Protein backbone atom coordinates (compact mmCIF):
# COMPACT_ATOMS: atom_id res chain seq x y z
CA UNK A 1 0.00 0.00 0.00
CA UNK A 2 2.81 2.41 0.93
CA UNK A 3 4.59 1.83 -2.39
CA UNK A 4 1.34 2.29 -4.33
CA UNK A 5 0.61 5.53 -2.50
CA UNK A 6 4.09 6.91 -3.24
CA UNK A 7 3.74 5.92 -6.89
CA UNK A 8 0.35 7.57 -7.24
CA UNK A 9 1.57 10.76 -5.59
CA UNK A 10 4.54 10.89 -7.97
CA UNK A 11 2.29 10.40 -11.00
CA UNK A 12 -0.12 13.03 -9.74
CA UNK A 13 2.71 15.54 -9.38
CA UNK A 14 3.73 14.86 -12.97
CA UNK A 15 0.11 15.22 -14.02
CA UNK A 16 -0.19 18.64 -12.42
CA UNK A 17 2.72 19.82 -14.58
CA UNK A 18 1.32 18.23 -17.70
CA UNK A 19 -2.32 19.10 -17.30
CA UNK A 20 -3.08 22.44 -15.62
CA UNK A 21 -6.85 22.47 -16.23
CA UNK A 22 -8.15 22.52 -12.65
CA UNK A 23 -6.03 23.04 -9.53
CA UNK A 24 -5.28 19.64 -7.99
CA UNK A 25 -6.69 18.83 -4.56
CA UNK A 26 -4.50 16.80 -2.22
CA UNK A 27 -7.37 14.64 -0.95
CA UNK A 28 -8.08 12.71 -4.17
CA UNK A 29 -5.77 10.96 -6.62
CA UNK A 30 -6.85 9.75 -10.06
CA UNK A 31 -5.02 7.43 -12.46
CA UNK A 32 -4.28 7.37 -15.33
CA UNK A 33 -3.70 10.98 -16.39
CA UNK A 34 -5.41 10.31 -19.73
CA UNK A 35 -7.72 7.50 -20.87
CA UNK A 36 -7.44 6.30 -24.47
CA UNK A 37 -9.91 4.24 -26.47
CA UNK A 38 -8.41 3.01 -29.71
CA UNK A 39 -10.04 0.86 -32.39
CA UNK A 40 -11.36 -2.28 -30.71
CA UNK A 41 -11.16 -0.92 -27.14
CA UNK A 42 -14.44 -1.11 -25.25
CA UNK A 43 -13.66 -0.90 -21.54
CA UNK A 44 -11.18 1.20 -19.55
CA UNK A 45 -10.90 2.16 -15.90
CA UNK A 46 -10.08 5.13 -13.70
CA UNK A 47 -8.57 4.36 -10.30
CA UNK A 48 -9.52 6.78 -7.55
CA UNK A 49 -7.81 7.03 -4.17
CA UNK A 50 -8.87 9.06 -1.13
CA UNK A 51 -5.61 10.58 0.07
CA UNK A 52 -7.33 12.68 2.73
CA UNK A 53 -8.03 12.11 6.39
CA UNK A 54 -11.85 11.78 6.27
CA UNK A 55 -14.26 9.50 4.45
CA UNK A 56 -15.57 11.15 1.29
CA UNK A 57 -18.11 10.57 -1.50
CA UNK A 58 -17.21 11.38 -5.10
CA UNK A 59 -19.14 11.22 -8.35
CA UNK A 60 -17.75 11.25 -11.88
CA UNK A 61 -19.04 13.92 -14.26
CA UNK A 62 -18.12 14.93 -17.81
CA UNK A 63 -16.95 18.37 -18.96
CA UNK A 64 -16.18 19.69 -22.43
CA UNK A 65 -13.04 21.78 -22.92
CA UNK A 66 -11.33 23.39 -25.89
CA UNK A 67 -7.58 23.82 -26.00
CA UNK A 68 -6.19 27.23 -26.97
CA UNK A 69 -2.95 27.85 -28.94
CA UNK A 70 -1.12 28.78 -25.73
CA UNK A 71 -2.13 25.52 -24.02
CA UNK A 72 -4.87 26.97 -21.83
CA UNK A 73 -8.45 25.68 -21.98
CA UNK A 74 -11.92 27.10 -22.46
CA UNK A 75 -14.87 25.46 -20.73
CA UNK A 76 -17.64 24.62 -23.19
CA UNK A 77 -21.32 23.89 -22.64
CA UNK A 78 -21.42 21.28 -25.40
CA UNK A 79 -19.10 18.96 -27.32
CA UNK A 80 -16.37 20.34 -29.57
CA UNK A 81 -18.16 18.76 -32.53
CA UNK A 82 -21.90 19.25 -31.98
CA UNK A 83 -22.67 16.22 -34.17
CA UNK A 84 -20.61 13.83 -32.03
CA UNK A 85 -20.77 14.06 -28.24
CA UNK A 86 -18.46 11.48 -26.59
CA UNK A 87 -20.24 11.91 -23.26
CA UNK A 88 -23.27 10.19 -24.84
CA UNK A 89 -21.22 7.10 -25.75
CA UNK A 90 -19.75 6.43 -22.32
CA UNK A 91 -21.31 4.35 -19.54
CA UNK A 92 -19.52 4.10 -16.20
CA UNK A 93 -19.92 2.17 -12.98
CA UNK A 94 -20.07 2.76 -10.10
CA UNK A 95 -21.57 6.19 -10.59
CA UNK A 96 -20.19 7.31 -7.26
CA UNK A 97 -17.58 6.05 -4.83
CA UNK A 98 -17.59 6.28 -1.04
CA UNK A 99 -13.98 6.05 0.08
CA UNK A 100 -12.44 5.71 3.50
CA UNK A 101 -9.11 7.50 4.02
CA UNK A 102 -6.38 5.84 1.91
CA UNK A 103 -8.95 3.56 0.22
CA UNK A 104 -9.07 3.20 -3.56
CA UNK A 105 -11.63 2.01 -6.10
CA UNK A 106 -11.78 1.62 -9.86
CA UNK A 107 -14.51 3.20 -11.97
CA UNK A 108 -15.17 1.12 -15.09
CA UNK A 109 -15.86 3.13 -18.24
CA UNK A 110 -17.50 1.40 -21.22
CA UNK A 111 -17.60 2.87 -24.73
CA UNK A 112 -20.44 2.42 -27.22
CA UNK A 113 -19.31 4.02 -30.47
CA UNK A 114 -21.88 5.17 -33.05
CA UNK A 115 -21.90 2.86 -36.05
CA UNK A 116 -21.28 5.74 -38.48
CA UNK A 117 -18.46 7.40 -36.55
CA UNK A 118 -15.97 9.02 -38.98
CA UNK A 119 -12.23 8.56 -38.53
CA UNK A 120 -10.77 11.07 -36.11
CA UNK A 121 -10.38 11.90 -32.45
CA UNK A 122 -13.14 12.72 -29.96
CA UNK A 123 -12.63 13.91 -26.39
CA UNK A 124 -14.45 14.59 -23.17
CA UNK A 125 -12.99 15.35 -19.72
CA UNK A 126 -13.84 13.33 -16.63
CA UNK A 127 -13.95 15.31 -13.37
CA UNK A 128 -14.57 13.88 -9.91
CA UNK A 129 -17.06 15.92 -7.90
CA UNK A 130 -17.28 15.67 -4.14
CA UNK A 131 -20.76 15.35 -2.65
CA UNK A 132 -21.58 16.62 0.83
CA UNK A 133 -22.37 13.55 2.94
CA UNK A 134 -25.16 15.20 4.91
CA UNK A 135 -26.97 16.13 1.68
CA UNK A 136 -26.79 12.54 0.44
CA UNK A 137 -28.20 11.25 3.71
CA UNK A 138 -30.98 13.85 3.68
CA UNK A 139 -32.04 13.47 0.03
CA UNK A 140 -30.84 10.04 -1.02
CA UNK A 141 -28.34 8.89 -3.64
CA UNK A 142 -29.79 11.14 -6.34
CA UNK A 143 -29.22 14.32 -4.34
CA UNK A 144 -26.63 15.99 -6.50
CA UNK A 145 -27.65 19.43 -7.74
CA UNK A 146 -26.09 22.24 -5.78
CA UNK A 147 -23.98 20.01 -3.57
CA UNK A 148 -21.12 18.99 -5.85
CA UNK A 149 -17.69 20.60 -6.08
CA UNK A 150 -15.13 19.90 -8.80
CA UNK A 151 -11.98 18.45 -7.24
CA UNK A 152 -8.70 17.09 -8.48
CA UNK A 153 -7.94 17.69 -12.16
CA UNK A 154 -9.72 16.91 -15.41
CA UNK A 155 -8.84 13.55 -16.96
CA UNK A 156 -9.16 13.61 -20.76
CA UNK A 157 -11.01 10.61 -22.16
CA UNK A 158 -9.78 10.31 -25.74
CA UNK A 159 -11.49 8.18 -28.40
CA UNK A 160 -9.50 7.55 -31.55
CA UNK A 161 -10.86 5.91 -34.69
CA UNK A 162 -8.87 5.12 -37.80
CA UNK A 163 -5.21 5.14 -38.77
CA UNK A 164 -3.04 7.63 -36.89
CA UNK A 165 -1.83 10.32 -39.31
CA UNK A 166 -0.65 13.21 -37.16
CA UNK A 167 2.67 14.99 -37.60
CA UNK A 168 4.19 17.71 -35.42
CA UNK A 169 6.99 19.99 -36.58
CA UNK A 170 9.16 22.21 -34.38
CA UNK A 171 8.99 25.77 -35.75
CA UNK A 172 11.06 27.93 -33.39
CA UNK A 173 12.95 28.09 -30.09
CA UNK A 174 13.85 31.24 -28.17
CA UNK A 175 14.99 32.06 -24.66
CA UNK A 176 12.68 34.18 -22.52
CA UNK A 177 14.06 36.95 -20.29
CA UNK A 178 14.14 36.04 -16.58
CA UNK A 179 11.38 37.39 -14.36
CA UNK A 180 12.90 40.10 -12.14
CA UNK A 181 10.19 39.44 -9.55
CA UNK A 182 11.57 35.98 -8.82
CA UNK A 183 14.09 35.64 -5.97
CA UNK A 184 15.89 32.94 -7.96
CA UNK A 185 15.05 33.57 -11.62
CA UNK A 186 14.37 30.48 -13.71
CA UNK A 187 15.41 30.02 -17.31
CA UNK A 188 12.44 29.49 -19.61
CA UNK A 189 12.30 29.06 -23.36
CA UNK A 190 9.39 29.29 -25.77
CA UNK A 191 8.67 26.71 -28.46
CA UNK A 192 6.28 26.81 -31.37
CA UNK A 193 5.07 23.52 -32.83
CA UNK A 194 2.92 22.94 -35.90
CA UNK A 195 0.55 19.94 -35.63
CA UNK A 196 -1.18 18.49 -38.68
CA UNK A 197 -3.60 15.57 -38.93
CA UNK A 198 -6.81 14.29 -37.37
CA UNK A 199 -5.34 13.29 -33.99
CA UNK A 200 -3.57 14.84 -31.01
CA UNK A 201 0.17 14.63 -30.41
CA UNK A 202 1.09 13.64 -26.84
CA UNK A 203 4.74 13.72 -25.88
CA UNK A 204 7.71 15.20 -24.06
CA UNK A 205 10.21 17.85 -25.09
CA UNK A 206 13.94 17.38 -24.42
CA UNK A 207 16.46 20.16 -24.98
CA UNK A 208 20.22 19.48 -25.39
CA UNK A 209 22.59 22.45 -25.35
CA UNK A 210 25.97 22.69 -27.09
CA UNK A 211 27.96 25.63 -25.64
CA UNK A 212 29.68 28.18 -27.90
CA UNK A 213 32.80 26.73 -29.46
CA UNK A 214 31.42 23.20 -29.52
CA UNK A 215 32.08 20.38 -27.12
CA UNK A 216 29.82 17.74 -25.65
CA UNK A 217 26.12 18.63 -25.59
CA UNK A 218 24.36 18.88 -22.23
CA UNK A 219 20.76 17.96 -21.52
CA UNK A 220 19.17 21.05 -19.94
CA UNK A 221 15.61 19.82 -19.34
CA UNK A 222 14.17 17.28 -16.93
CA UNK A 223 10.59 16.58 -18.03
CA UNK A 224 8.53 18.93 -20.16
CA UNK A 225 5.38 17.42 -21.57
CA UNK A 226 3.59 18.83 -24.60
CA UNK A 227 0.07 17.89 -25.65
CA UNK A 228 -1.53 19.36 -28.77
CA UNK A 229 -5.18 18.48 -29.38
CA UNK A 230 -6.82 18.39 -32.82
CA UNK A 231 -8.53 21.78 -32.43
CA UNK A 232 -5.08 23.45 -32.35
CA UNK A 233 -2.66 23.63 -35.27
CA UNK A 234 0.09 26.02 -34.16
CA UNK A 235 0.84 25.60 -30.45
CA UNK A 236 3.20 27.67 -28.31
CA UNK A 237 4.67 26.24 -25.12
CA UNK A 238 7.05 27.32 -22.37
CA UNK A 239 9.86 24.91 -21.55
CA UNK A 240 11.72 25.07 -18.22
CA UNK A 241 15.50 24.68 -18.47
CA UNK A 242 17.53 23.49 -15.49
CA UNK A 243 20.24 26.15 -15.97
CA UNK A 244 20.88 29.47 -17.66
CA UNK A 245 22.37 29.09 -21.14
CA UNK A 246 23.84 31.61 -23.57
CA UNK A 247 25.10 31.25 -27.11
CA UNK A 248 25.78 27.98 -28.87
CA UNK A 249 22.98 25.79 -30.18
CA UNK A 250 20.18 23.60 -28.83
CA UNK A 251 18.90 20.33 -30.18
CA UNK A 252 15.20 19.99 -29.43
CA UNK A 253 13.43 16.61 -29.56
CA UNK A 254 9.65 16.20 -29.40
CA UNK A 255 9.05 12.54 -28.59
CA UNK A 256 5.71 10.74 -28.18
CA UNK A 257 4.54 9.16 -24.91
CA UNK A 258 1.53 7.18 -23.65
CA UNK A 259 -0.60 6.29 -26.70
CA UNK A 260 2.02 7.93 -28.95
CA UNK A 261 5.04 6.20 -27.40
CA UNK A 262 7.68 5.25 -29.96
CA UNK A 263 7.04 8.23 -32.23
CA UNK A 264 9.69 10.91 -32.68
CA UNK A 265 7.54 13.76 -33.93
CA UNK A 266 10.45 16.05 -34.73
CA UNK A 267 14.07 16.88 -33.92
CA UNK A 268 15.73 20.17 -34.86
CA UNK A 269 18.76 22.29 -33.99
CA UNK A 270 18.33 26.02 -33.28
CA UNK A 271 20.82 28.79 -32.48
CA UNK A 272 20.47 30.10 -28.92
CA UNK A 273 19.20 33.67 -29.15
C-alpha positions in Angstrom: 0.0 0.0 0.0 2.8 2.4 0.9 4.6 1.8 -2.4 1.3 2.3 -4.3 0.6 5.5 -2.5 4.1 6.9 -3.2 3.7 5.9 -6.9 0.3 7.6 -7.2 1.6 10.8 -5.6 4.5 10.9 -8.0 2.3 10.4 -11.0 -0.1 13.0 -9.7 2.7 15.5 -9.4 3.7 14.9 -13.0 0.1 15.2 -14.0 -0.2 18.6 -12.4 2.7 19.8 -14.6 1.3 18.2 -17.7 -2.3 19.1 -17.3 -3.1 22.4 -15.6 -6.8 22.5 -16.2 -8.2 22.5 -12.6 -6.0 23.0 -9.5 -5.3 19.6 -8.0 -6.7 18.8 -4.6 -4.5 16.8 -2.2 -7.4 14.6 -1.0 -8.1 12.7 -4.2 -5.8 11.0 -6.6 -6.8 9.7 -10.1 -5.0 7.4 -12.5 -4.3 7.4 -15.3 -3.7 11.0 -16.4 -5.4 10.3 -19.7 -7.7 7.5 -20.9 -7.4 6.3 -24.5 -9.9 4.2 -26.5 -8.4 3.0 -29.7 -10.0 0.9 -32.4 -11.4 -2.3 -30.7 -11.2 -0.9 -27.1 -14.4 -1.1 -25.3 -13.7 -0.9 -21.5 -11.2 1.2 -19.6 -10.9 2.2 -15.9 -10.1 5.1 -13.7 -8.6 4.4 -10.3 -9.5 6.8 -7.5 -7.8 7.0 -4.2 -8.9 9.1 -1.1 -5.6 10.6 0.1 -7.3 12.7 2.7 -8.0 12.1 6.4 -11.8 11.8 6.3 -14.3 9.5 4.5 -15.6 11.1 1.3 -18.1 10.6 -1.5 -17.2 11.4 -5.1 -19.1 11.2 -8.3 -17.7 11.3 -11.9 -19.0 13.9 -14.3 -18.1 14.9 -17.8 -16.9 18.4 -19.0 -16.2 19.7 -22.4 -13.0 21.8 -22.9 -11.3 23.4 -25.9 -7.6 23.8 -26.0 -6.2 27.2 -27.0 -3.0 27.9 -28.9 -1.1 28.8 -25.7 -2.1 25.5 -24.0 -4.9 27.0 -21.8 -8.5 25.7 -22.0 -11.9 27.1 -22.5 -14.9 25.5 -20.7 -17.6 24.6 -23.2 -21.3 23.9 -22.6 -21.4 21.3 -25.4 -19.1 19.0 -27.3 -16.4 20.3 -29.6 -18.2 18.8 -32.5 -21.9 19.2 -32.0 -22.7 16.2 -34.2 -20.6 13.8 -32.0 -20.8 14.1 -28.2 -18.5 11.5 -26.6 -20.2 11.9 -23.3 -23.3 10.2 -24.8 -21.2 7.1 -25.7 -19.8 6.4 -22.3 -21.3 4.4 -19.5 -19.5 4.1 -16.2 -19.9 2.2 -13.0 -20.1 2.8 -10.1 -21.6 6.2 -10.6 -20.2 7.3 -7.3 -17.6 6.1 -4.8 -17.6 6.3 -1.0 -14.0 6.1 0.1 -12.4 5.7 3.5 -9.1 7.5 4.0 -6.4 5.8 1.9 -8.9 3.6 0.2 -9.1 3.2 -3.6 -11.6 2.0 -6.1 -11.8 1.6 -9.9 -14.5 3.2 -12.0 -15.2 1.1 -15.1 -15.9 3.1 -18.2 -17.5 1.4 -21.2 -17.6 2.9 -24.7 -20.4 2.4 -27.2 -19.3 4.0 -30.5 -21.9 5.2 -33.0 -21.9 2.9 -36.0 -21.3 5.7 -38.5 -18.5 7.4 -36.5 -16.0 9.0 -39.0 -12.2 8.6 -38.5 -10.8 11.1 -36.1 -10.4 11.9 -32.4 -13.1 12.7 -30.0 -12.6 13.9 -26.4 -14.5 14.6 -23.2 -13.0 15.4 -19.7 -13.8 13.3 -16.6 -13.9 15.3 -13.4 -14.6 13.9 -9.9 -17.1 15.9 -7.9 -17.3 15.7 -4.1 -20.8 15.3 -2.7 -21.6 16.6 0.8 -22.4 13.6 2.9 -25.2 15.2 4.9 -27.0 16.1 1.7 -26.8 12.5 0.4 -28.2 11.3 3.7 -31.0 13.9 3.7 -32.0 13.5 0.0 -30.8 10.0 -1.0 -28.3 8.9 -3.6 -29.8 11.1 -6.3 -29.2 14.3 -4.3 -26.6 16.0 -6.5 -27.7 19.4 -7.7 -26.1 22.2 -5.8 -24.0 20.0 -3.6 -21.1 19.0 -5.8 -17.7 20.6 -6.1 -15.1 19.9 -8.8 -12.0 18.5 -7.2 -8.7 17.1 -8.5 -7.9 17.7 -12.2 -9.7 16.9 -15.4 -8.8 13.6 -17.0 -9.2 13.6 -20.8 -11.0 10.6 -22.2 -9.8 10.3 -25.7 -11.5 8.2 -28.4 -9.5 7.5 -31.6 -10.9 5.9 -34.7 -8.9 5.1 -37.8 -5.2 5.1 -38.8 -3.0 7.6 -36.9 -1.8 10.3 -39.3 -0.6 13.2 -37.2 2.7 15.0 -37.6 4.2 17.7 -35.4 7.0 20.0 -36.6 9.2 22.2 -34.4 9.0 25.8 -35.7 11.1 27.9 -33.4 12.9 28.1 -30.1 13.9 31.2 -28.2 15.0 32.1 -24.7 12.7 34.2 -22.5 14.1 36.9 -20.3 14.1 36.0 -16.6 11.4 37.4 -14.4 12.9 40.1 -12.1 10.2 39.4 -9.5 11.6 36.0 -8.8 14.1 35.6 -6.0 15.9 32.9 -8.0 15.1 33.6 -11.6 14.4 30.5 -13.7 15.4 30.0 -17.3 12.4 29.5 -19.6 12.3 29.1 -23.4 9.4 29.3 -25.8 8.7 26.7 -28.5 6.3 26.8 -31.4 5.1 23.5 -32.8 2.9 22.9 -35.9 0.6 19.9 -35.6 -1.2 18.5 -38.7 -3.6 15.6 -38.9 -6.8 14.3 -37.4 -5.3 13.3 -34.0 -3.6 14.8 -31.0 0.2 14.6 -30.4 1.1 13.6 -26.8 4.7 13.7 -25.9 7.7 15.2 -24.1 10.2 17.8 -25.1 13.9 17.4 -24.4 16.5 20.2 -25.0 20.2 19.5 -25.4 22.6 22.5 -25.4 26.0 22.7 -27.1 28.0 25.6 -25.6 29.7 28.2 -27.9 32.8 26.7 -29.5 31.4 23.2 -29.5 32.1 20.4 -27.1 29.8 17.7 -25.6 26.1 18.6 -25.6 24.4 18.9 -22.2 20.8 18.0 -21.5 19.2 21.0 -19.9 15.6 19.8 -19.3 14.2 17.3 -16.9 10.6 16.6 -18.0 8.5 18.9 -20.2 5.4 17.4 -21.6 3.6 18.8 -24.6 0.1 17.9 -25.6 -1.5 19.4 -28.8 -5.2 18.5 -29.4 -6.8 18.4 -32.8 -8.5 21.8 -32.4 -5.1 23.4 -32.3 -2.7 23.6 -35.3 0.1 26.0 -34.2 0.8 25.6 -30.5 3.2 27.7 -28.3 4.7 26.2 -25.1 7.1 27.3 -22.4 9.9 24.9 -21.5 11.7 25.1 -18.2 15.5 24.7 -18.5 17.5 23.5 -15.5 20.2 26.2 -16.0 20.9 29.5 -17.7 22.4 29.1 -21.1 23.8 31.6 -23.6 25.1 31.2 -27.1 25.8 28.0 -28.9 23.0 25.8 -30.2 20.2 23.6 -28.8 18.9 20.3 -30.2 15.2 20.0 -29.4 13.4 16.6 -29.6 9.6 16.2 -29.4 9.0 12.5 -28.6 5.7 10.7 -28.2 4.5 9.2 -24.9 1.5 7.2 -23.6 -0.6 6.3 -26.7 2.0 7.9 -29.0 5.0 6.2 -27.4 7.7 5.2 -30.0 7.0 8.2 -32.2 9.7 10.9 -32.7 7.5 13.8 -33.9 10.4 16.0 -34.7 14.1 16.9 -33.9 15.7 20.2 -34.9 18.8 22.3 -34.0 18.3 26.0 -33.3 20.8 28.8 -32.5 20.5 30.1 -28.9 19.2 33.7 -29.1 
